[in-house]
Amino acid sequence: MANSQSTKAPLRLGIAGLGTVGTGVIKIVQSKANLLAARTGRAVVVTAVSARSRAKDRGVDLSGYAWEDDPVALAQRDDVDVFVELMGGADGPAKAATEAALAMGKDVVTANKAMLAMHGNALAAQAEENGAVLRFEAAVAGGIPVVKALTEGLAGNTVTRIIGVMNGTCNYILTRMENEGLSYDEVFAAANALGYLEADPTLDVGGIDAGHKLALLAAIGFGTKVAFSDMVLEGIERITIDDIRQAADMGYKIKLLGVAQMTGRGLEQRMTPCLVPDTSPLGQLDGATNMVVLEGDEVGQIVLRGAGAGMGPTASAVMSDVLDIARDIRVTTFGMPVEMLETAKPAVAATPAPFYLRLSCIDKPGVLAKVTAALGDAGVSIERMRQYGQHDNPDVAPVLIVTDPASRNSLDVAMAAMESANVLSEPPVAIRIEAV
């Protein structure tokens, strides 16, 4: 008997942005047409595209597609059912074209984490008002299906924590520093030469890119409105090879780690360098790979690991959303109607933890007494302390302290007191030790 779904009209895609990911999507549609039709019960085709340059050779045949120079015009075409936004940018053409598609009730699939982190609440509301869906699997952790895991697979759970490495470039830099004994500046330059860094590198090394991703996952996991502006962000720029070696001596690895959890004081969201046990899944994560750990009251802990970027993995995630639409699987943007999403009270470092503290102390009598007094006055106790290595300045003594569990607020008070006492030659470095 013939499949009754085979009579469905083809699902017609309009793709805006023909960079690495857009080209990858077209390759999947062209090379796997029969497989996609078999899995969805209807053909999936590209009808029109848009990009900055028509002349560029992208390694795929675009001759059968209509071309629009204006992505808004592409989004409004009558022969486009799903607008696939792969241009990037929080505002500008990407946002305008997405709004144009949603206004016409067209479904939208995007890989644009920045746009959703800034405007996701409004765009999700617009989608619901017009009977459209807005999906973004490719915006978070590349090929890892973490959005689907949260919105569907774990929908019966109360999520307790989301934690992970969500920027492959930062993980590449930190693991290469460790494995080859190189400085941050040396590996940063190598990563830049390889094209790993964004045009604005602070998006990567400053934690902004990964923070966008975490804000989206937190909205799904905790049923809250996207609140990227409440994210605590700290990049990896001040991590030294000495920090990495000292962490290794204690049995830890340094990772740019995203953590989101609902506490009694509100929603804690932070993307900061952390120490994690070297035997943990996160501690063993090398190179440009991503990992997201999801914890729920029913399921316990699950670990998702995979490629966080690249043509194939990211195009795979785009197609996951496209195929759901082809199957008539329609899920709200953040897992529940926008009107039900709560506005979470932000909580800054609400959960106490031990900290690694690196100080460059001025080498004169009484300095360590002032350091320990500053910590004690702030309610921070010391688990261990020692002087290590040599500083470039012979009048400076590097000191390493590991604290007992403390709040970041208390530690900040202590560090401010140290700086006011003029006992440090440069700002201290504090890195949270995270239990995973």
N, C-alpha and C positions, 0 to 999 in steps of 0.2 A: 504494500500500500504506500502511495506517495505521501511524503510529509506534508500535512496541511499548511504548515508555515511557509512552505516553499513558494506559495503564491503571494507572499508579502512583497510590497514594493521595496526596491533597494534603499538602504540607508545612505543618504548622500552627504558627504563631508565637504566642508570648505575649510581649508587649512591656511591660517595666517602665520607666516614665519617659516622660512625654508632653510633654517640653519641645520645644525646637527640632528636635532630631535625631529623637526618637520620632515627632513629627508628620510629619517629612519621610519617614520610613520608611513610615508608613501611607499617605501620599500616593502614593508609588511603587507600593506593593502595590495600591492601589485604581485608579490611573490606567493602570497598565501590566500588568494581569493577563494579557492575551493574550500580550504580549511575553515576560513571565517564564516562562509555561508553555511557549512555543515554544522558549525557550533552555534549559530544564531538563528538558523532557519530563514535567512534572507541575505542577499548580497550586500556587501559593504563597499562603496565606491567613493572615489574622490571626483568631484565635479568642477571645483574651482579652487584657485590658490592665490595668495598674495605675498609679496616680499619686496624688499627694497630694490633689488636688481633683477631684471629679466634675463640679462645676458650671462650671468654667472653659470658655469658648468657645475651642477650639483651631483652628477653621476647617476641621475634618474631621468626617465623620460617624462617630461611634463607636457608634451605636445597635445595630449588628449584633454587637457584641462583648460577651462576658461581662466583668464588672468585679470585680476583687479589690482590696480595700483593702490587703491584706498581700501584698507581692511574693513572699514565701516560698510563700504559698498559690498564687499564680499559677504559680510555678516547678514546683509539684507537681501541677498539674492533669493529668488523664488526656488531655485534648484539646489539650495543648501538646507538640509534638515538639522545638521549638527555643526556648530561653529567651533573649530579647534584652534585655540589661541596659543601660539607658541612663539610669540614675539618677545615677551618679557617686558619688564618695566612696571612700576607701581601705578603709573598714570599714563597720560598720553594716548597714543593709538590703541594700545592693548585694552585699556579701560573703556575708551569710547566705543570700540568695536564690540567688546563684551556686553556693554549696556545696550547697544543697538540690537544685538542678537536676542538678548533676554526680553527686550521691549516687544519684540515680535513673537515671543513665545517659543523661540528656538532653544534647543538644548545646547549647553556649552561645556566643552572639555578643555581644561587649561593646565599648563605646567607652571603657572606664574605664582610662585609663593609670595613674592613681594606685594603684588596687587591684592591677593587675598588677605595677607596679614594687615594691610592698611584699609582695605575696603570690603573685606569679606562679609561683614554683617549686612551692609547695604545691598551688596550684590546677591546674597542669599535671599534677602527679603524680596528683591525684584524678581528673582527666579520663581519664588513661590507665588507671588502675585500674578504672574503670567503663565502659570502651569508648566514651567520649564524646570529642568534640572541643571545644576552647576556642579561638575565633578572635577576633582583635582588630584587623583592618585599620583600623577607624575610630579607634583609639586613638592612632595616630601619623600626623601630617601630613595630617589631613583626608581629602580626596579623592585624594591621591597614593597609588597602589598599591605602597608601598615594602615592606610586610610580605610581600606576595605576590612581589615582585621578589627579595627575599632568600631566602625559603623555597623558592621554586620556580624562578623564572627564572635565578637565579645559583647554583643548588644544585651545579653542577659546578665552581664556583670556590673557591679559597681567598681569602676576603675579606681585603684588606690594610688598608683604611681606610674608615670611614664618617664623613662630614662634612656638616654642613648647618645651615641656618636652620630651626628647628622651632617657633618661636613667632612668629606673625604680629603680635601686639600689640607685641612688642619691635621688630620690623623696621619697623612703622608708626611708632613713636616715633622711632627713629633716622633714618629717611629723611625724616620731616617736619621734624625738627630741622635736618637738612642743607639741605633744599630751601627752607625758609622762614626759616632763621636764628633759630629759636626756642630757648628754653632747655628743658632736660629737664622742669622743673616745669610750664612752660606746656603742653607737649605731653602730659605725663602727665594733667593736668587735663582736656584736651580728649578724650583717649582714654577717660577715666573717664566723662565726660559722654555719650559715644557708646555706652557699654555694652561697650567692648572688653575691659575688665579683669575678672578674676575677682573674686568677692566679697572674697577676700583678695588684693590686688594683688601681694603678694610672690610668689605662685605664678607670675605672669607675669614681672614685671620682675626678680625675684630668680633667675630661671633654673630654678626647681623644676619647673614644668610641662614645659619642654623637656627637662630632665634625666630626667624619667620616661620620655619618649619615646626618648631616646638609650639609656637602660639596656635597654629592650626590644629595640631594633635590635642592640645589641652582643651580647646573648644569642644572637640568631639568627645574626648574622654570624660570631661567633667560637666558637660552640658552648659557651658558658659559662652558668652559672647567673646569673639576674638579680642584679645587685649595685649597686642604686641607692645604697646607703650608702657605696660607694667612689667615687662621682661627685665630682669637684671642681666646685663650684658658685660662680659669681660673677655677680651681676646687672649691670644697666646703670645703676644709680642714680647712680653717680659719674661717668658720662660727661658732659662739658660740651660746649657748642657750640664752645669753643676746641679741644677734642680733635678734634672732627669737622673743623674747618677745617684744623688742622695735618695731619691724616691726608690730607685732600684735596690739600694742597700737595705731599705726598710721593707722590701717586698711589694712595692707598688709601681704602677705605671701612671704617667700623666696623660690625661685625655681632655679635650674640650668636650665637656659633658653637659647635655641638656637634661634638666630635671623639672618635672611638673607634678605637683601633688596638692590635694586639698587638705588643708590643716584647719585646726580650730580657729585660727586667726584669719583664714582666707586662702586664696589660691597662690601658691608659691610657684613661680616660673623663673628659672635662671639658666643661663647658658654661660658657663664659666669653666676655666681649667679646674680639674679635680684629680686627686689621687684615687686610684681604684686598685684593689688587690690584683697582683700580676697573674694569679691563678683563675681569676674570674673570666667569663666570656668577653667582657669589655676589655679586660687587661690583656687578653690574648689577641685582640683585634689589631692587625697590622695593615699598613698601606692605606690606599684610598677607599677602603671598604667602609660601609655604614653598618650600624647595628642599633636596633631599637628594642628595648626590653619593656614589655607591658605587664602590669600586675593588676589582677582583679580578684574580688573576694571569692568567686567561684572557681576560676580557672587556676589561680595561683600565679606563677610567673611563666611567661613565654618569651622566647628570644627569637627575633627576626634579624637575619644577617644577609647582606648581599651588596651588589654594586650600587653605589649611590649616585652615579652619573654615567654619562656616555650615551652614544646613539642607541644601541640595542636595548639596554635596561630601561631608559627613560621612554623610548617609543613603545616598549612593551607595556609600561604603565598607562600611557595614553590609550593604547588599544584596549586595555582592560575596561576603562570607562566607556569607550565607544561600544564595545561588545555588550556591556550591560544595557546600554540604551537600545541597542539592536534587539535585545531580548525582552525589552519592555520592563526591565528592572529599574525602578525609579525610587531613588533614596534622596532624602533631603540633604542639603549641603553639609551640615554639621551633625547629622544623625537624628535631629528632631526639628520641629518647626521653629523658625527664628523667634517667634513670639514667646516660646517656652524657654529659650536660652536665658540664663540668669546673668546679671552683671556681677561678676565676682569681686569681692574685696581683695585687693592685692596684699599679699603677705611677703615681706622681704626676709629671706633666710630665717624662717620661723623655726626650723628644725635644728636643734643643736647637733654639732658634729666635731670631731677632732680636726685640728688644722695643722698644716705644715707652714712654718713661719721662717722666712729667710731674712736676716737683718744684716746690714752693713754697719757695724758699730764703730764709732770713733774709739781708737785704741788709747784710752786713758783711764786712770783709776775712777771707780765709782759708777762706770757706765752700766755694767751688768746689773748692779743693784737698782739703778733707775729703771732698767728694762723690766726686771722682775716685779718691781713695785708698780709699774704701770699696768702690767698684766693682773697683778693681785688686786689692785684698786678697782679694776673693771670686772672682777669676778672670774678671771680666766686662770686656771691652774695649769702647771707645766707637767707634762708626762715625761719628757726628756729634753735635755739641752746640751749642745756641745759646740765647740768652735771647730771649724773645718777649713782646710785649704788655705790659700793665700789670695788676698785682694790685689788688684792692680796698684792700689795706693798702699804703701807700707804702713801708713798711719791708720788703716782701717782693718778691723778684724771681722771676718764673716762668721756669723753665729746662726746655728740652726736650732729651732725649737719645734717640738711637737706638743701641742696642747692636749689636755683632756677635753671631752666634748664641751663645746661652748657655742653660743649664738654668734653669728657674724656681727651683729650689732655691738655686742660686748667686745669683740676683737677689734672692731673699728675704733671704739672708744680708747682701747689700750694703745693702738698704733698711733692715734692722734696725739695721745699724751707723750709717747716716745718722741714724736717729731717736735712737739712743743718744747720738750726738754733738751733739744739739740744734742741728742746722743747718737743720731744716725747720719751717715754721709749721703744717703740716698733713700728714697721711699721704700718701705718694707714690701716684701712679696708674701702674700698669704694665699695658700691653696687648700681648699677643703678636702678632707679625706672622706670619700663617700662609701657607704656600705652598699654592696650590690650582691 
